[in-house]
Amino acid sequence: VTLAISILIIGLLVLRKELSSKLLLLLLFFIIAYFFHAAITGVLANVYDRLQGRVVPLIQLFALLASAEYWITRKENAKV
């Protein structure tokens, strides 16, 4: 459930173009890391859920960072 909510938050912020260039770069890095991790663990070992479970929190962390940046910039823009 939290993964789905995180993906929705990220998708909403990307579609509304509310992410800074630093966060977009971080998102790109997380996506690349996620796919490389899946490829490496898929080739070297049997595919277990526990191996993918180590990388999934990166998506939730990014959603938290992106939403925090959105609320901070929104609050700063409201003051001006």
C-alpha positions as a printed Julia matrix, in Angstrom:
80×3 Matrix{Float64}:
  0.0     0.0     0.0
  2.75    2.45    0.89
  4.58    1.66   -2.34
  1.46    2.44   -4.4
  0.91    5.72   -2.52
  4.57    6.63   -3.02
  4.34    5.99   -6.75
  1.18    8.1    -6.96
  2.86   10.99   -5.12
  5.9    10.82   -7.37
  3.76   10.62  -10.49
  1.66   13.58   -9.42
  4.7    15.72   -8.68
  6.38   14.76  -11.96
  3.25   15.5   -14.01
  2.76   18.87  -12.3
  6.49   19.63  -12.82
  6.94   20.43   -9.14
 10.28   18.65   -8.73
 13.59   20.47   -8.7
 16.37   19.39  -11.01
 18.23   17.85   -8.08
 15.28   15.65   -7.18
 14.76   14.65  -10.81
 18.38   13.58  -10.95
 17.95   11.64   -7.71
 14.82    9.98   -9.12
 16.72    8.95  -12.23
 19.52    7.53  -10.06
 17.03    5.54   -7.94
 15.32    4.14  -11.05
 18.63    3.09  -12.59
 19.81    1.59   -9.29
 16.53   -0.31   -8.91
 16.79   -1.91  -12.36
 20.48   -2.73  -12.03
 19.82   -4.28   -8.64
 17.03   -6.4   -10.13
 19.25   -7.49  -13.01
 22.21   -8.38  -10.83
 20.24  -10.27   -8.18
 18.21  -12.01  -10.89
 21.34  -13.28  -12.61
 23.4   -14.21   -9.57
 20.76  -15.79   -7.41
 17.31  -17.24   -7.46
 14.77  -14.46   -7.42
 13.61  -14.01   -3.85
 11.29  -11.34   -2.55
 13.75  -10.5     0.17
 16.37   -9.43   -2.39
 14.02   -6.87   -3.97
 12.84   -5.76   -0.55
 16.15   -4.05    0.11
 15.72   -1.51   -2.7
 11.98   -0.77   -2.49
 12.34    1.66    0.45
 14.28    3.97   -1.89
 11.02    4.72   -3.71
  9.27    5.58   -0.47
 12.22    7.69    0.67
 12.13    9.61   -2.59
  8.38   10.21   -2.26
  8.97   11.56    1.23
 11.77   13.86    0.05
  9.78   15.08   -2.95
  6.66   15.82   -0.94
  8.7    17.61    1.73
 10.33   19.8    -0.91
  6.93   20.5    -2.47
  5.42   21.63    0.83
  8.44   23.74    1.76
  8.51   25.58   -1.58
  4.74   26.0    -1.5
  4.99   27.51    1.99
  7.81   29.84    0.92
  5.88   30.97   -2.17
  2.82   31.7    -0.03
  4.86   34.08    2.17
  5.95   36.18   -0.82
